[in-house]
Amino acid sequence: MSERLRGWIGTARVRAWRSGFVLADLGVIGLSLYLAYLVRFDGSIPGRYLGTLVLTIPLAIVVKMLPLVVLRAYGFSWRYVGLREVASALLAATIGSAAFAASFYLLRDVQVLGLVPRSVLAIDYAFCVIGVSAVRLAGRLASLARPKERRRGEDAGRRALVVGAGDAGTSLVRSLQEGRPSPYVPVGFLDDDRGKWGLVIHGVRVLGGRAQLRQAAESSKAQAVLIAVPSTAGALVGETVAGAREAGIQDVRILPPLSELYGGAPRAAELREVTPEDVLRRAPVEIDTTEIEELVRGKAVLVTGAAGSIGSELCRQILRFGGAPLICVDCDETGMFHLERDLGRRFPEAAISFEIGDVRDRGRVHDVLGRGRPELVFHAAAYKHVPLMERAPSEAVKTNVFGTRCVIEEARAAGVASFVLISTDKAVNPCSIMGATKRVAELVVHAQNRAGPTRCVAVRFGNVLGSRGSVLPIFEEQIRSGGPVTITDPEMHRYFMVTSEAVQLVLQAATMGQGGEVFVLDMGEPVAILDLARDLIRAHGLRPDADIPIVYSGIRPGERLFEELLTAEEGTDATTHAKVFVARLSSGWEGAELVEGLERLRAAAESGDEAGIVAGLRELLPSFRAPHGPTDLPCDRSGGGER
């Protein structure tokens, strides 16, 4: 069955369910009024009131259904209905009943309506409130009415301990209990809050804290551990995984961090295996999602490099916050194929277009922008691998510099309101071709902001955990194959951030820019790559240097030991967000001089003149220290080279 057909069937099923709820409410409204008359007249309605009843039922339906529709009392899932949905229905029923009663006062001169006893209106309100609530709670009540053995039987799934008895944990347990069939049967909570110990939540007892994991696993015969604390730091995840392994439990799953819960409340379907990113992630950064939503909701957004690690996460977050339509652009055909499947599964009703194209192709960029008419453009397309770009400098210049210039110029011509460049810490005091080209791209963004109405900003940050070609996937592959784990230098340090967190900070920065700024994200403390490798080996239940050896391969061209987010002559200005700063950039090229320097660089790149490329980059960036050549200063701060 195709994805399109599956989506059509799902939409038809949702509409059928909602129609059923509408019919149920219609029945409740009519039945409530009839029962109110029966109660008022002790089960026998006098003949002169029967005609009044028949005439007032249509009026009740019209007046009471309107608030239910306006307050969206039908946009809920029967299986997952909660207090919010019931409260919305109760409010609508109250407004409808009040309007129904008011209509009798306003139409009191109509003879038929004057026969309706006031007590009937009060009784009708009580029955109506009970009825609309019962319609919404019927699914939950039915699941609770099933025999306990059937709801929590062994055939339903593996017995599981749930770590975290907060909102996420309780939502997860409810989802598991109502799933048919359920992959896991919750048999106990674990929570470090002693005030919750002994409580019973959704029929599941809090057995203690994480320190009691082994005893709880033995007493409950648990076969799995489910970590349901999306806001926890990586160290606690690692400790929980280690505790589960000590208890003999290999099946450990986790809810993703809050920044990756694209669908809202945690559900059983979002459980996944623990990844290295989970073990190594920091405490989550607070994001003002309201500002981000105001930035993108209802606006057409274009993302270049959409199939990459940053670009694809940008697409997911933009759709999460209501951006529509979304235009995804990339020259990676296979990556776009997988992105289309992923976004179609997560956001089946979203308006998304997928455009194959190269940012260096001005005609194609012009065509896509002209048809899509986006208000926002996020430019994530770039060559990012430092050693590869040292061997292909002309390609780095064509894509990172002139691809950026092409997109931003066409965006201005198309009337785009805002343009955001995804930059890198390697643009600071660049000692690699890749870093230098990204710094020149920042200069282009700054100059283009002065040239027209489009608000142009850049956002600079470091490495992202788990991005394609980054160090974590490489270490994972090496550990799975039995080692050794290869590190270029024992002193190498890098800034790291979870992909979803980095992208949300990019969106946060985009809400702040007035134009021309280079925003710098606070990446926290730099991480020693050696410590990261050792932590990752331990997360697999192995011993560093014993089970898995660590070897050093030496620094590669263009790398440095410590990345910088700001140059020595730069400073920062604070913004309204604690993790986002604005770089006070040193003066750069402006106007005609920049255009002339770029044209000389373009000519060198198109002719494949590597010496001319280095000279052109040095002309634009006097601080650029190329890693090769007899007159170059040594690049004595080696590093990783992937974002």
Secondary structure as UniProt FT lines:
FT   HELIX           3..40
FT   TURN            41..43
FT   HELIX           47..70
FT   TURN            71..74
FT   TURN            79..80
FT   HELIX           83..106
FT   TURN            107..109
FT   TURN            111..112
FT   HELIX           113..115
FT   HELIX           118..145
FT   HELIX           148..151
FT   HELIX           154..156
FT   STRAND          158..163
FT   HELIX           167..178
FT   STRAND          184..190
FT   HELIX           194..196
FT   TURN            197..198
FT   STRAND          200..201
FT   TURN            202..203
FT   STRAND          204..206
FT   HELIX           210..212
FT   HELIX           213..220
FT   STRAND          224..227
FT   TURN            230..231
FT   HELIX           234..246
FT   TURN            247..248
FT   STRAND          251..254
FT   HELIX           258..260
FT   TURN            262..263
FT   HELIX           268..270
FT   STRAND          272..273
FT   HELIX           276..280
FT   HELIX           289..296
FT   STRAND          301..304
FT   TURN            305..307
FT   HELIX           309..320
FT   TURN            321..322
FT   STRAND          326..330
FT   HELIX           333..346
FT   TURN            348..349
FT   STRAND          352..356
FT   TURN            359..360
FT   HELIX           362..372
FT   STRAND          376..379
FT   HELIX           386..391
FT   HELIX           393..396
FT   HELIX           397..403
FT   HELIX           404..413
FT   TURN            414..415
FT   STRAND          418..424
FT   HELIX           425..427
FT   HELIX           433..451
FT   STRAND          455..461
FT   STRAND          463..465
FT   TURN            468..469
FT   HELIX           471..480
FT   TURN            481..482
FT   STRAND          485..487
FT   TURN            490..491
FT   STRAND          493..494
FT   STRAND          496..498
FT   HELIX           499..512
FT   STRAND          518..521
FT   STRAND          527..528
FT   HELIX           529..539
FT   TURN            540..541
FT   TURN            545..547
FT   STRAND          550..552
FT   TURN            557..558
FT   TURN            568..569
FT   STRAND          571..574
FT   TURN            578..579
FT   STRAND          580..584
FT   HELIX           591..607
FT   HELIX           610..620
FT   TURN            622..623
FT   TURN            630..631
//
